[in-house]
Amino acid sequence: MSHTVRTICKTLDQVAGNHEASALAVMRATERVGDELLRQQLLNVIHRMNLDADRLRQARDDIATQGMQRAASLM
C-alpha cells in the first residue's frame, strides 16, 4: 500500500473518530437541555455524526482494499 493511501486512510479514521467523540460530547450536553425541540434536533445531529463516522470508516476500508489489490497486481 502506498504512502498516499496510508495517509488518506489514517486521515479518514481520525476524522471518523473526531465525529464519534463530538457526538458523545453533544449527547452529554443534550441530557441537560430542557427544550424538547432543541433536544430532538441535537439527537438528529448526533445520529448524522455517527452515520458520517460509519461512512468515513467504510470509505477508508474501501480505499485500503483497493490499495492492497493494486499493490498485489503489481507483483
C-alpha positions, 0 to 999 in steps of 0.5 A: 500500500502506498504512502498516499493511501496510508495517509488518506486512510489514517486521515479518514479514521481520525476524522471518523473518530473526531465525529464519534467523540463530538457526538458523545460530547453533544449527547452529554450536553443534550441530557441537560437541555430542557427544550424538547425541540432543541433536544430532538434536533441535537439527537438528529445531529448526533445520529448524522455524526455517527452515520458520517463516522460509519461512512468515513470508516467504510470509505477508508476500508474501501480505499485500503482494499483497493490499495492492497489489490493494486499493490498485489497486481503489481507483483 
